[in-house]
Amino acid sequence: MGVYQRDGRWMVFYHDENGKRRDKSFGRGDEAAALAEQFNTAVKEPSGVGRLTPPISPQVITYTSTEPALVIQENTYPTIGVQQSVGMTFRELTSKYLEHLKVSGRTEKNTSKLAKMIKNQFNPLIGDRVVNEMTYIGDMVPFIRFFQETNGKQKRPRTQMTVNRYGDYVNAIFNFGVTMDLTKVNPMTGRRKSKEKQREVQLTVDDVKRIMECAEPHARWAMEVCFSLGTRPGESELLALRWEHIDFEKGIARIYASKTKTYRSVPIASTLLEKMKEKRAQSQAGFVIEYRGKQVGMIRKGFRRACERAGITYPVRMYDLRHLFATTMLSKGADLAAVSKLLGHSMISTTTSHYYHCLAGEKERAVGLLPELA
Protein backbone atom coordinates (compact mmCIF):
# COMPACT_ATOMS: atom_id res chain seq x y z
CA MET A 1 0.00 0.00 0.00
CA GLY A 2 1.09 3.58 -0.54
CA VAL A 3 2.01 6.12 -3.17
CA TYR A 4 3.68 5.13 -6.43
CA GLN A 5 3.94 6.17 -10.07
CA ARG A 6 2.66 4.44 -13.18
CA ASP A 7 3.46 5.95 -16.59
CA GLY A 8 4.19 9.27 -14.90
CA ARG A 9 0.87 9.35 -13.03
CA TRP A 10 0.79 9.49 -9.26
CA MET A 11 -1.19 6.59 -7.80
CA VAL A 12 -2.37 5.45 -4.37
CA PHE A 13 -3.61 1.99 -3.59
CA TYR A 14 -5.63 0.98 -0.55
CA HIS A 15 -8.33 -1.44 0.65
CA ASP A 16 -11.92 -0.24 0.86
CA GLU A 17 -14.33 -1.03 3.67
CA ASN A 18 -15.08 -4.42 2.08
CA GLY A 19 -11.42 -5.34 1.92
CA LYS A 20 -11.27 -4.93 -1.86
CA ARG A 21 -8.07 -3.52 -3.26
CA ARG A 22 -8.34 -0.22 -5.10
CA ASP A 23 -6.02 1.99 -7.18
CA LYS A 24 -6.62 5.75 -7.43
CA SER A 25 -5.02 8.04 -10.00
CA PHE A 26 -4.21 11.68 -9.24
CA GLY A 27 -2.66 12.64 -12.57
CA ARG A 28 0.82 14.00 -13.25
CA GLY A 29 2.97 16.74 -11.77
CA ASP A 30 3.92 18.10 -8.34
CA GLU A 31 0.36 19.01 -7.40
CA ALA A 32 -0.83 15.50 -8.18
CA ALA A 33 2.01 14.08 -6.06
CA ALA A 34 0.96 16.25 -3.11
CA LEU A 35 -2.68 15.20 -3.47
CA ALA A 36 -1.66 11.55 -3.61
CA GLU A 37 0.34 11.91 -0.38
CA GLN A 38 -2.59 13.69 1.26
CA PHE A 39 -5.01 10.97 0.24
CA ASN A 40 -2.62 8.23 1.34
CA THR A 41 -2.26 9.81 4.79
CA ALA A 42 -6.01 10.26 5.11
CA VAL A 43 -6.92 6.66 4.46
CA LYS A 44 -4.39 4.99 6.77
CA GLU A 45 -5.78 3.24 9.80
CA PRO A 46 -4.06 4.09 13.06
CA SER A 47 -3.95 0.36 13.91
CA GLY A 48 -1.23 -0.09 11.29
CA VAL A 49 -2.40 -3.51 10.20
CA GLY A 50 -2.13 -2.57 6.55
CA ARG A 51 -5.86 -2.21 5.82
CA LEU A 52 -6.75 1.15 4.31
CA THR A 53 -10.23 2.60 4.51
CA PRO A 54 -10.92 5.90 2.72
CA PRO A 55 -12.86 8.29 4.97
CA ILE A 56 -13.95 10.34 1.96
CA SER A 57 -15.84 9.71 -1.25
CA PRO A 58 -14.32 6.90 -3.30
CA GLN A 59 -15.01 8.82 -6.50
CA VAL A 60 -14.44 12.55 -5.89
CA ILE A 61 -12.16 14.45 -3.52
CA THR A 62 -13.27 18.02 -2.80
CA TYR A 63 -10.74 20.69 -1.90
CA THR A 64 -10.97 24.43 -1.20
CA SER A 65 -12.70 26.75 -3.65
CA THR A 66 -9.33 27.75 -5.10
CA GLU A 67 -8.67 24.16 -6.14
CA PRO A 68 -10.83 22.24 -8.62
CA ALA A 69 -12.42 18.99 -7.56
CA LEU A 70 -10.38 16.01 -8.74
CA VAL A 71 -12.07 12.92 -10.11
CA ILE A 72 -10.29 9.77 -8.95
CA GLN A 73 -10.16 7.11 -11.64
CA GLU A 74 -10.64 3.44 -10.90
CA ASN A 75 -8.08 0.97 -12.20
CA THR A 76 -8.18 -2.75 -12.75
CA TYR A 77 -4.64 -3.61 -11.66
CA PRO A 78 -4.22 -5.52 -8.39
CA THR A 79 -2.58 -3.49 -5.69
CA ILE A 80 0.85 -5.04 -5.44
CA GLY A 81 2.40 -1.96 -3.91
CA VAL A 82 5.73 -0.21 -4.21
CA GLN A 83 8.14 -0.42 -1.32
CA GLN A 84 10.62 2.41 -0.78
CA SER A 85 13.48 0.01 -0.13
CA VAL A 86 17.01 -0.54 -1.30
CA GLY A 87 17.49 -3.37 -3.78
CA MET A 88 16.91 -4.33 -7.39
CA THR A 89 13.34 -3.93 -8.59
CA PHE A 90 11.64 -6.35 -10.94
CA ARG A 91 11.77 -3.71 -13.67
CA GLU A 92 15.55 -3.38 -13.28
CA LEU A 93 15.99 -7.15 -13.24
CA THR A 94 13.98 -7.61 -16.44
CA SER A 95 16.15 -5.01 -18.17
CA LYS A 96 19.27 -7.04 -17.37
CA TYR A 97 17.51 -10.27 -18.34
CA LEU A 98 16.63 -8.91 -21.78
CA GLU A 99 20.24 -7.83 -22.32
CA HIS A 100 21.30 -11.34 -21.34
CA LEU A 101 18.96 -12.84 -23.96
CA LYS A 102 20.34 -10.57 -26.67
CA VAL A 103 23.90 -11.80 -26.15
CA SER A 104 22.78 -15.42 -25.72
CA GLY A 105 21.62 -15.92 -29.29
CA ARG A 106 17.92 -15.13 -28.88
CA THR A 107 16.50 -13.54 -32.03
CA GLU A 108 15.75 -9.82 -32.01
CA LYS A 109 12.08 -10.41 -32.81
CA ASN A 110 11.75 -12.91 -29.98
CA THR A 111 13.44 -10.57 -27.52
CA SER A 112 11.33 -7.61 -28.64
CA LYS A 113 8.16 -9.65 -28.21
CA LEU A 114 9.14 -10.59 -24.66
CA ALA A 115 10.14 -6.99 -23.89
CA LYS A 116 6.71 -5.80 -25.01
CA MET A 117 5.01 -8.41 -22.83
CA ILE A 118 7.08 -7.39 -19.81
CA LYS A 119 6.33 -3.70 -20.37
CA ASN A 120 2.59 -4.08 -20.96
CA GLN A 121 1.67 -7.04 -18.76
CA PHE A 122 4.22 -7.54 -15.97
CA ASN A 123 5.70 -4.15 -15.07
CA PRO A 124 2.38 -2.38 -14.39
CA LEU A 125 1.78 -5.00 -11.68
CA ILE A 126 5.15 -5.72 -10.09
CA GLY A 127 7.69 -3.57 -11.94
CA ASP A 128 8.50 -1.34 -8.96
CA ARG A 129 8.63 -4.10 -6.37
CA VAL A 130 12.00 -4.90 -4.79
CA VAL A 131 12.61 -8.53 -5.73
CA ASN A 132 14.28 -9.54 -2.45
CA GLU A 133 11.19 -8.38 -0.55
CA MET A 134 8.70 -10.19 -2.77
CA THR A 135 6.97 -13.40 -1.67
CA TYR A 136 4.90 -15.99 -3.44
CA ILE A 137 1.79 -15.46 -1.30
CA GLY A 138 2.06 -11.70 -0.99
CA ASP A 139 3.03 -10.80 -4.55
CA MET A 140 2.91 -13.65 -7.04
CA VAL A 141 -0.47 -15.11 -6.09
CA PRO A 142 -2.16 -11.72 -6.70
CA PHE A 143 -0.14 -11.43 -9.92
CA ILE A 144 -1.39 -14.81 -11.19
CA ARG A 145 -4.94 -14.20 -9.98
CA PHE A 146 -5.09 -10.93 -11.90
CA PHE A 147 -4.66 -12.71 -15.22
CA GLN A 148 -7.05 -15.48 -14.21
CA GLU A 149 -9.78 -12.94 -13.47
CA THR A 150 -9.45 -10.25 -16.14
CA ASN A 151 -8.02 -9.68 -19.57
CA GLY A 152 -7.37 -5.96 -19.67
CA LYS A 153 -9.43 -4.31 -22.39
CA GLN A 154 -11.52 -7.42 -23.05
CA LYS A 155 -12.42 -7.87 -19.38
CA ARG A 156 -12.30 -11.64 -19.51
CA PRO A 157 -9.90 -14.22 -18.05
CA ARG A 158 -6.82 -15.35 -19.94
CA THR A 159 -6.63 -19.00 -20.88
CA GLN A 160 -4.88 -21.24 -18.39
CA MET A 161 -2.18 -21.88 -20.98
CA THR A 162 -1.46 -18.13 -21.19
CA VAL A 163 -1.42 -17.78 -17.41
CA ASN A 164 1.03 -20.67 -17.13
CA ARG A 165 3.29 -19.16 -19.80
CA TYR A 166 3.30 -15.81 -18.01
CA GLY A 167 4.32 -17.65 -14.85
CA ASP A 168 7.09 -19.45 -16.74
CA TYR A 169 8.50 -16.19 -18.06
CA VAL A 170 8.50 -14.54 -14.64
CA ASN A 171 10.03 -17.65 -13.05
CA ALA A 172 12.85 -17.61 -15.63
CA ILE A 173 13.53 -13.95 -14.86
CA PHE A 174 13.73 -14.62 -11.12
CA ASN A 175 15.99 -17.65 -11.67
CA PHE A 176 18.28 -15.48 -13.79
CA GLY A 177 18.52 -12.96 -10.94
CA VAL A 178 19.49 -15.63 -8.42
CA THR A 179 21.97 -17.33 -10.78
CA MET A 180 23.71 -14.04 -11.55
CA ASP A 181 23.73 -13.08 -7.86
CA LEU A 182 21.65 -10.00 -8.63
CA THR A 183 18.91 -11.07 -6.22
CA LYS A 184 18.65 -13.56 -3.37
CA VAL A 185 15.19 -15.06 -3.79
CA ASN A 186 12.83 -16.46 -6.39
CA PRO A 187 9.33 -15.43 -5.29
CA MET A 188 7.83 -18.03 -7.62
CA THR A 189 9.14 -20.84 -5.41
CA GLY A 190 6.13 -22.85 -4.31
CA ARG A 191 4.16 -22.26 -7.48
CA ARG A 192 2.33 -25.17 -9.04
CA LYS A 193 1.06 -24.89 -12.58
CA SER A 194 -2.66 -25.32 -13.08
CA LYS A 195 -3.66 -28.08 -15.45
CA GLU A 196 -4.26 -26.89 -18.99
CA LYS A 197 -7.26 -28.06 -20.96
CA GLN A 198 -6.19 -30.15 -23.94
CA ARG A 199 -7.07 -28.38 -27.18
CA GLU A 200 -8.85 -30.58 -29.70
CA VAL A 201 -7.25 -30.43 -33.14
CA GLN A 202 -9.76 -31.09 -35.93
CA LEU A 203 -7.57 -30.39 -38.96
CA THR A 204 -7.33 -33.24 -41.48
CA VAL A 205 -5.07 -33.88 -44.46
CA ASP A 206 -7.99 -33.31 -46.84
CA ASP A 207 -8.74 -29.94 -45.25
CA VAL A 208 -5.08 -28.98 -45.49
CA LYS A 209 -5.27 -29.58 -49.24
CA ARG A 210 -8.40 -27.40 -49.46
CA ILE A 211 -6.72 -24.60 -47.53
CA MET A 212 -3.58 -24.78 -49.68
CA GLU A 213 -5.68 -24.42 -52.84
CA CYS A 214 -7.05 -21.13 -51.46
CA ALA A 215 -3.77 -19.77 -50.14
CA GLU A 216 -1.44 -17.23 -51.73
CA PRO A 217 1.70 -18.84 -53.26
CA HIS A 218 4.08 -17.97 -50.40
CA ALA A 219 1.55 -19.14 -47.77
CA ARG A 220 0.88 -22.35 -49.72
CA TRP A 221 4.62 -23.07 -49.86
CA ALA A 222 5.00 -22.31 -46.15
CA MET A 223 2.20 -24.76 -45.33
CA GLU A 224 3.80 -27.50 -47.41
CA VAL A 225 7.21 -27.07 -45.79
CA CYS A 226 5.70 -26.85 -42.30
CA PHE A 227 3.68 -30.06 -42.71
CA SER A 228 6.46 -31.97 -44.50
CA LEU A 229 9.19 -31.12 -41.97
CA GLY A 230 7.11 -30.73 -38.80
CA THR A 231 8.57 -27.32 -38.01
CA ARG A 232 7.18 -24.89 -35.50
CA PRO A 233 5.40 -22.44 -37.81
CA GLY A 234 6.65 -19.12 -36.44
CA GLU A 235 9.82 -17.09 -36.66
CA SER A 236 11.75 -19.50 -34.45
CA GLU A 237 11.86 -22.38 -36.97
CA LEU A 238 9.87 -22.27 -40.21
CA LEU A 239 10.42 -18.61 -41.08
CA ALA A 240 14.05 -18.74 -39.90
CA LEU A 241 14.89 -21.69 -42.16
CA ARG A 242 17.61 -20.74 -44.67
CA TRP A 243 18.89 -22.59 -47.73
CA GLU A 244 22.20 -23.18 -45.99
CA HIS A 245 20.26 -25.41 -43.57
CA ILE A 246 19.22 -27.70 -46.45
CA ASP A 247 21.63 -30.47 -47.43
CA PHE A 248 20.53 -31.23 -50.99
CA GLU A 249 22.99 -34.09 -51.41
CA LYS A 250 21.81 -36.00 -48.34
CA GLY A 251 18.21 -34.78 -48.54
CA ILE A 252 18.18 -33.49 -44.97
CA ALA A 253 16.99 -30.27 -43.33
CA ARG A 254 18.86 -29.09 -40.24
CA ILE A 255 16.35 -27.22 -38.12
CA TYR A 256 17.48 -25.11 -35.19
CA ALA A 257 15.12 -25.23 -32.22
CA SER A 258 15.53 -22.07 -30.16
CA LYS A 259 13.45 -23.71 -27.45
CA THR A 260 16.03 -26.46 -26.79
CA LYS A 261 19.07 -24.66 -28.32
CA THR A 262 19.76 -27.69 -30.53
CA TYR A 263 19.68 -28.69 -34.19
CA ARG A 264 17.65 -31.65 -35.41
CA SER A 265 17.90 -33.41 -38.74
CA VAL A 266 14.70 -34.09 -40.67
CA PRO A 267 14.74 -36.17 -43.89
CA ILE A 268 13.18 -34.43 -46.89
CA ALA A 269 10.84 -36.34 -49.22
CA SER A 270 12.11 -36.51 -52.80
CA THR A 271 9.17 -34.55 -54.25
CA LEU A 272 9.66 -31.74 -51.74
CA LEU A 273 13.41 -31.74 -52.37
CA GLU A 274 12.84 -31.12 -56.10
CA LYS A 275 10.53 -28.21 -55.30
CA MET A 276 13.15 -26.80 -52.96
CA LYS A 277 15.73 -26.81 -55.74
CA GLU A 278 13.38 -24.71 -57.87
CA LYS A 279 12.63 -22.33 -55.00
CA ARG A 280 16.31 -21.90 -54.18
CA ALA A 281 17.00 -20.79 -57.75
CA GLN A 282 14.37 -18.05 -57.33
CA SER A 283 15.44 -17.01 -53.82
CA GLN A 284 16.67 -13.45 -53.28
CA ALA A 285 17.10 -13.28 -49.50
CA GLY A 286 18.43 -16.75 -48.72
CA PHE A 287 15.35 -17.95 -46.85
CA VAL A 288 13.26 -21.01 -47.68
CA ILE A 289 10.08 -18.97 -47.14
CA GLU A 290 10.12 -15.60 -48.90
CA TYR A 291 7.61 -13.04 -50.14
CA ARG A 292 8.60 -10.58 -52.83
CA GLY A 293 12.24 -11.37 -52.31
CA LYS A 294 12.24 -10.80 -48.55
CA GLN A 295 12.04 -12.94 -45.43
CA VAL A 296 8.48 -13.49 -44.22
CA GLY A 297 7.91 -12.11 -40.72
CA MET A 298 4.47 -13.60 -40.10
CA ILE A 299 2.37 -16.22 -41.88
CA ARG A 300 -0.62 -16.31 -39.53
CA LYS A 301 -2.79 -13.76 -41.40
CA GLY A 302 -2.24 -15.39 -44.78
CA PHE A 303 -3.11 -18.78 -43.29
CA ARG A 304 -6.27 -17.38 -41.69
CA ARG A 305 -7.45 -15.83 -44.96
CA ALA A 306 -6.88 -19.12 -46.77
CA CYS A 307 -8.94 -20.96 -44.14
CA GLU A 308 -11.79 -18.49 -44.61
CA ARG A 309 -11.72 -18.88 -48.39
CA ALA A 310 -11.70 -22.68 -48.01
CA GLY A 311 -14.80 -22.53 -45.81
CA ILE A 312 -13.14 -24.01 -42.72
CA THR A 313 -15.55 -23.28 -39.87
CA TYR A 314 -13.86 -25.00 -36.92
CA PRO A 315 -10.98 -23.39 -34.97
CA VAL A 316 -7.66 -23.98 -36.71
CA ARG A 317 -4.18 -22.51 -36.48
CA MET A 318 -0.95 -22.89 -38.40
CA TYR A 319 0.56 -24.89 -35.53
CA ASP A 320 -2.00 -27.62 -36.25
CA LEU A 321 0.10 -28.59 -39.28
CA ARG A 322 2.90 -29.65 -36.94
CA HIS A 323 0.35 -31.57 -34.86
CA LEU A 324 -0.95 -33.28 -38.00
CA PHE A 325 2.63 -34.12 -39.03
CA ALA A 326 3.07 -36.06 -35.79
CA THR A 327 -0.32 -37.75 -35.50
CA THR A 328 -0.33 -38.84 -39.16
CA MET A 329 2.98 -40.67 -38.76
CA LEU A 330 1.99 -42.20 -35.42
CA SER A 331 -1.37 -43.41 -36.76
CA LYS A 332 0.45 -45.18 -39.60
CA GLY A 333 2.66 -47.05 -37.15
CA ALA A 334 5.76 -44.85 -37.03
CA ASP A 335 8.08 -45.39 -34.08
CA LEU A 336 7.24 -43.03 -31.23
CA ALA A 337 10.90 -42.32 -30.45
CA ALA A 338 11.62 -41.47 -34.10
CA VAL A 339 8.67 -39.08 -34.27
CA SER A 340 9.82 -37.47 -31.03
CA LYS A 341 13.25 -36.85 -32.57
CA LEU A 342 11.71 -35.36 -35.71
CA LEU A 343 9.68 -32.96 -33.58
CA GLY A 344 12.75 -31.91 -31.63
CA HIS A 345 11.39 -33.00 -28.25
CA SER A 346 14.07 -33.58 -25.64
CA MET A 347 11.92 -36.27 -23.96
CA ILE A 348 9.60 -38.87 -25.45
CA SER A 349 7.12 -38.14 -22.66
CA THR A 350 6.53 -34.71 -24.22
CA THR A 351 5.50 -36.33 -27.49
CA THR A 352 3.29 -38.80 -25.69
CA SER A 353 1.46 -36.18 -23.64
CA HIS A 354 0.92 -33.83 -26.59
CA TYR A 355 0.07 -36.18 -29.44
CA TYR A 356 -0.48 -39.81 -28.54
CA HIS A 357 -3.79 -39.21 -26.77
CA CYS A 358 -5.25 -38.09 -30.12
CA LEU A 359 -4.88 -41.52 -31.69
CA ALA A 360 -8.24 -43.19 -31.26
CA GLY A 361 -8.14 -46.95 -30.83
CA GLU A 362 -4.40 -47.24 -30.20
CA LYS A 363 -4.84 -48.85 -26.78
CA GLU A 364 -7.30 -51.35 -28.23
CA ARG A 365 -4.94 -52.11 -31.11
CA ALA A 366 -2.06 -52.62 -28.68
CA VAL A 367 -4.06 -55.09 -26.59
CA GLY A 368 -5.13 -56.88 -29.77
CA LEU A 369 -1.49 -57.70 -30.50
CA LEU A 370 -1.31 -60.04 -27.50
CA PRO A 371 -1.45 -63.78 -28.32
CA GLU A 372 -4.17 -66.03 -26.93
CA LEU A 373 -3.03 -68.36 -24.15
CA ALA A 374 -5.75 -70.94 -24.55
C-alpha positions, 0 to 999 in steps of 0.5 A: 500500500502507498504512493507510487507512479505508473506511466508518470501518473501518481497513484495510491492503492488501498483497501476499501471497507469491504477489503477490496483492493483499489487503485486511485489516479491523481494525474501527473505533476507536483500538485498531483504528487501532493494530493496523492500523499494527502489521500494516502495519509487520510486513508491509513488506519491508526492500527497499522495492520495494513488495511486502508479505509478511505474516509472520503468519497471513493469517486471525488475528492473536494478541496478548497474553492481555489482548487478544482475537484479532482475525479479519482479514476478506478483501475483494474490492476491488483494493488501489489504496492511499491516499497521504498526500499534498497534493492533491485526492482523487478523492472531493473531485473527484467532489463538485465535479463533482456540484455542477457537474452540478446547476447545469448543468441535469442532472435531480435524479434523474440526478444522484442516480443518478450520486452513488449510483454514485460512492459505491458503485462508484468511491469504495471503490476510488479515492476517497482517491487523490490525482488528480495522483498517479494513473496509468493503469497504476498506478490505472485499469487495476486499477480497470477490471480489478476490474469485469471480474473481479467483480460485488460481491455476485453475484461475476460480471463486469460486461458490457463495456458497463457497464465502458465506461460506468463508464470514461466517467463517470470520464473525464468527472470527470477531464476536469472537474478538468483543465478547471476547473484543480482537477487537472493530469492525467487518469489515463484518458489512454491508455485504449481502450474494449473492443469491446462485443458487439452485443445482438440485439433480437428484439422485433417489432411484433406482440409489442409489440401483445401486450404492450400488451394485457397492460399497465396503462393508464399503461404501455400509453400509455407504450409507445405514445408511446415507439414512436411518437416514438422517445423514450429510455424513461427519465426523460431523455426519455419520462417528462420529456415535458410537454404544453408540449412538444407543439405541437398545431397543428403536430402536433410533439413537441419532445423534449429530449435531455439526452445532447446538450443539444438539442431535436429535433422529431418529427412526431406521427401524426394518430391519436396526436395525437387521443389526446394531446388526450384525455390532456391533458384528463385530465392533473393534473401536466402530464406526457404520462405520468402515473399517478394524477395524478402524474409516473411515475418508472419504467416498467420494472417495469410493462413487465416485468410486461406482458411476463410476462403476454403470454408473451414468453420472450426478453430484452426491454427498454423501450428495444427500442421505440426500436430498433424505431421506427428499424428499422421505418422503415429497413426500409420505405425511410425516409431514413437521415439523417431517421431519425437526426434523429428519434432525436436522433443528432448523427452519422449514423454513430451511427445506422448502427452501432446500427441499420442492421446489423439490416436483413437483406438491405439490402446485397443490395437495394442491389446489386440497384438497379445497372443491367446493363451488358450 
